[in-house]
Amino acid sequence: LAALWNRFKTKEALARIGEMERREAITAAVETGLDAIPPAAREKLLELEHIRMEAVLENWIELDFERDNFTVEHIEEEVKLQLPIKAVADRIDRLPTGELVLIDYKSTAPGKAVWMGDRPDNLQLPLYATSLPETPSALVFAQLKRGEHKFDGLASKTGLMPGIKPPDGGWENQLQQWRETIARIWNEFESGRADIDPKDGGKPCRHCHLHSLCRIYDTKIHPSEDNEDNGNKWNSQTAT
């Protein structure tokens, strides 16, 4: 995708070319991406991946074409944060209205719910959005999964991206909530807060493989197979 949009820059430029030239451009973009992967006796696997990615890009372009005109202004853009963390934004589009759309590619998009609450599961895009010199008007996950391409996210108003709506409390209010949440979480980390307090009663621990290194076994919420949560049992085998 980086190779494709570095070549065409705008929706209009990609839309102007014929079907044959578009297929050639997709093939060239896929080859550019796969060239970065050492073969290491995986030629057949790379060949299959080439076929898969061509289909993914062809379908994805059709979804991008459902949008109004846009210019891909930044690709794999480094975002300068106030925190000592390296950050790179997959893609930033400029709309004809001058507004920015921040896009993050995912093979399976987790959905905007991961940005919400006092302890969000994923603050990557909100962190970028509140750190960019120009605040974007939409944050979007772009799911590139064959047969299940979609956008999911939030925007300052309807119509900026297909199916993307504003948050209930308004865009500016949401941005301020993210700023406060990010500042609080970072301050806790920087101050050395290390109490054992997994969110949602310990649900995230079900996906962790480091139980044997964690102090959670010193608490009442340790993941033993006798504890159940909504019908799902902890797997104590991960601690051995």
C-alpha positions as CSV (number, residue, x, y, z in Angstrom):
1,L,0.0,0.0,0.0
2,A,2.9,2.4,0.7
3,A,4.3,1.7,-2.7
4,L,1.0,2.1,-4.4
5,W,0.1,5.4,-2.8
6,N,3.7,6.8,-3.1
7,R,3.2,6.3,-6.9
8,F,-0.3,7.7,-7.3
9,K,-0.7,10.1,-4.4
10,T,-4.4,10.8,-5.0
11,K,-7.6,8.9,-5.6
12,E,-8.2,10.9,-8.8
13,A,-4.8,9.8,-10.2
14,L,-5.4,6.1,-9.5
15,A,-9.0,6.4,-10.8
16,R,-7.8,7.8,-14.2
17,I,-5.8,4.8,-15.3
18,G,-7.2,1.8,-17.1
19,E,-7.9,-1.6,-15.5
20,M,-4.8,-3.1,-17.1
21,E,-2.5,-0.4,-15.8
22,R,-4.1,-0.6,-12.4
23,R,-3.4,-4.4,-12.3
24,E,0.2,-3.8,-13.3
25,A,0.5,-1.1,-10.6
26,I,-0.9,-3.5,-8.0
27,T,1.5,-6.2,-9.0
28,A,4.4,-3.8,-8.8
29,A,3.4,-2.7,-5.4
30,V,3.1,-6.2,-4.1
31,E,6.5,-7.1,-5.5
32,T,8.0,-4.1,-3.8
33,G,6.5,-5.2,-0.5
34,L,7.6,-8.8,-0.9
35,D,11.1,-7.9,-2.0
36,A,11.8,-6.9,1.6
37,I,11.2,-10.5,2.8
38,P,14.3,-12.8,2.3
39,P,13.2,-15.9,0.4
40,A,15.0,-18.4,2.7
41,A,13.7,-21.4,0.8
42,R,10.1,-20.0,1.0
43,E,9.6,-19.3,-2.6
44,K,6.3,-21.2,-2.8
45,L,5.0,-19.4,0.3
46,L,5.9,-16.0,-1.2
47,E,4.2,-16.9,-4.4
48,L,1.0,-17.7,-2.6
49,E,1.3,-14.5,-0.6
50,H,1.8,-12.6,-3.8
51,I,-1.5,-13.9,-5.2
52,R,-3.3,-13.2,-1.9
53,M,-2.0,-9.6,-1.6
54,E,-3.0,-8.8,-5.2
55,A,-6.6,-9.8,-4.4
56,V,-6.5,-7.9,-1.1
57,L,-5.3,-4.7,-2.9
58,E,-7.8,-5.0,-5.7
59,N,-10.7,-5.2,-3.3
60,W,-9.3,-2.5,-1.0
61,I,-9.0,0.0,-3.9
62,E,-12.7,-0.5,-4.6
63,L,-13.5,0.4,-0.9
64,D,-11.2,3.5,-1.1
65,F,-13.0,4.5,-4.3
66,E,-16.3,4.7,-2.4
67,R,-14.8,7.8,-0.6
68,D,-14.8,11.3,-1.9
69,N,-11.6,12.6,-3.4
70,F,-8.5,12.5,-1.1
71,T,-4.7,13.0,-1.3
72,V,-2.4,10.6,0.6
73,E,-0.3,13.2,2.2
74,H,1.9,11.1,4.5
75,I,2.9,7.4,4.4
76,E,4.7,5.7,7.3
77,E,5.1,9.2,8.9
78,E,7.1,9.5,12.1
79,V,5.0,11.2,14.8
80,K,6.9,13.2,17.3
81,L,5.5,12.5,20.7
82,Q,6.2,14.2,24.0
83,L,6.7,10.7,25.4
84,P,10.0,8.7,24.8
85,I,8.2,6.4,22.3
86,K,8.9,5.9,18.6
87,A,5.7,6.3,16.6
88,V,5.0,5.9,12.9
89,A,1.6,6.6,11.4
90,D,0.6,4.2,8.5
91,R,-1.2,6.8,6.4
92,I,-2.6,10.4,6.7
93,D,-5.0,11.6,4.0
94,R,-5.9,15.1,3.2
95,L,-9.5,15.7,2.2
96,P,-10.6,18.5,-0.3
97,T,-12.0,20.4,2.7
98,G,-8.5,20.5,4.2
99,E,-9.2,18.1,7.0
100,L,-7.0,15.2,7.8
101,V,-7.8,11.5,8.2
102,L,-5.4,9.3,10.2
103,I,-5.5,5.7,9.0
104,D,-4.0,2.6,10.6
105,Y,-3.9,-0.6,8.5
106,K,-4.9,-3.9,10.3
107,S,-5.4,-7.4,9.0
108,T,-8.2,-7.6,11.6
109,A,-9.4,-4.3,13.0
110,P,-10.0,-4.4,16.8
111,G,-12.7,-1.7,16.5
112,K,-13.0,1.8,18.1
113,A,-14.1,0.3,21.4
114,V,-10.4,-0.3,22.2
115,W,-9.9,3.5,22.5
116,M,-12.5,3.9,25.2
117,G,-12.7,3.9,29.0
118,D,-10.3,4.8,31.8
119,R,-7.9,2.1,30.8
120,P,-8.2,1.7,27.0
121,D,-6.9,-1.5,25.4
122,N,-5.1,0.4,22.6
123,L,-4.2,4.1,22.7
124,Q,-2.0,4.2,19.5
125,L,-4.2,6.3,17.3
126,P,-5.5,8.6,20.0
127,L,-1.9,9.2,21.0
128,Y,-1.0,10.0,17.5
129,A,-4.1,12.2,17.0
130,T,-3.3,14.3,20.1
131,S,0.4,14.7,19.2
132,L,0.3,15.6,15.5
133,P,1.0,19.3,14.7
134,E,-2.4,19.4,12.9
135,T,-5.2,17.5,14.7
136,P,-6.9,15.0,12.4
137,S,-10.7,15.1,11.9
138,A,-11.0,11.3,11.8
139,L,-9.2,8.2,13.3
140,V,-9.8,5.1,11.3
141,F,-8.8,1.4,11.4
142,A,-8.6,0.1,7.8
143,Q,-9.2,-3.7,7.9
144,L,-7.5,-5.4,5.0
145,K,-8.9,-8.9,5.2
146,R,-10.0,-10.7,2.1
147,G,-13.7,-10.5,1.8
148,E,-14.0,-8.4,5.0
149,H,-12.6,-5.0,4.0
150,K,-14.0,-2.2,6.1
151,F,-13.4,1.1,7.9
152,D,-14.0,1.5,11.7
153,G,-13.3,4.6,13.8
154,L,-14.5,8.0,14.8
155,A,-14.8,11.4,13.1
156,S,-15.6,14.9,13.9
157,K,-18.7,14.7,11.7
158,T,-20.5,12.3,9.4
159,G,-19.5,12.1,5.8
160,L,-15.8,12.2,6.2
161,M,-15.4,8.5,5.8
162,P,-17.9,5.8,4.8
163,G,-19.9,4.6,7.8
164,I,-17.8,6.6,10.3
165,K,-19.7,8.7,12.8
166,P,-18.8,11.2,15.5
167,P,-18.5,10.1,19.2
168,D,-21.6,10.7,21.3
169,G,-20.0,13.6,23.3
170,G,-18.5,15.4,20.3
171,W,-15.1,15.3,18.7
172,E,-13.4,18.0,20.8
173,N,-14.6,16.4,24.0
174,Q,-13.3,13.0,22.9
175,L,-9.9,14.5,22.0
176,Q,-9.7,16.1,25.5
177,Q,-10.7,12.8,27.2
178,W,-7.9,11.1,25.3
179,R,-5.4,13.7,26.3
180,E,-6.3,13.4,30.0
181,T,-6.3,9.5,29.8
182,I,-2.9,9.4,28.1
183,A,-1.4,11.9,30.6
184,R,-2.7,10.0,33.6
185,I,-1.5,6.6,32.4
186,W,1.9,7.9,31.5
187,N,2.3,9.7,34.8
188,E,1.4,6.5,36.6
189,F,4.0,4.6,34.5
190,E,6.7,7.3,35.0
191,S,6.1,7.4,38.8
192,G,6.7,3.7,39.0
193,R,3.2,2.5,39.8
194,A,3.5,-1.3,39.8
195,D,0.5,-2.6,41.8
196,I,-1.2,-5.8,40.6
197,D,-4.4,-4.5,39.1
198,P,-5.4,-6.1,35.8
199,K,-8.5,-4.4,34.2
200,D,-11.9,-6.1,33.9
201,G,-11.2,-8.5,36.9
202,G,-8.2,-10.0,35.2
203,K,-9.6,-10.8,31.8
204,P,-6.4,-9.6,29.9
205,C,-4.5,-12.3,31.8
206,R,-6.2,-15.0,29.7
207,H,-4.1,-13.8,26.8
208,C,-0.8,-13.5,28.6
209,H,2.0,-16.2,28.5
210,L,4.1,-14.7,31.3
211,H,2.1,-15.8,34.3
212,S,5.1,-17.5,35.9
213,L,6.9,-14.1,35.9
214,C,4.0,-12.1,37.3
215,R,3.1,-11.3,40.9
216,I,-0.6,-12.0,40.1
217,Y,-0.3,-15.4,41.8
218,D,0.1,-13.5,45.1
219,T,-3.4,-12.1,44.7
220,K,-6.9,-13.4,45.0
221,I,-7.4,-13.0,41.2
222,H,-4.7,-15.4,40.2
223,P,-5.5,-17.3,37.0
224,S,-6.3,-20.8,38.4
225,E,-8.4,-23.2,36.4
226,D,-10.9,-23.2,39.2
227,N,-11.9,-19.6,38.5
228,E,-14.4,-19.0,35.8
229,D,-15.4,-15.8,34.1
230,N,-18.4,-15.8,31.8
231,G,-17.9,-19.5,31.1
232,N,-14.3,-19.2,30.1
233,K,-11.7,-20.9,32.4
234,W,-8.2,-19.6,33.1
235,N,-5.6,-21.9,31.7
236,S,-3.1,-22.6,34.5
237,Q,-0.9,-24.5,32.1
238,T,0.5,-21.2,30.9
239,A,2.3,-20.9,34.2
240,T,4.2,-24.1,33.9
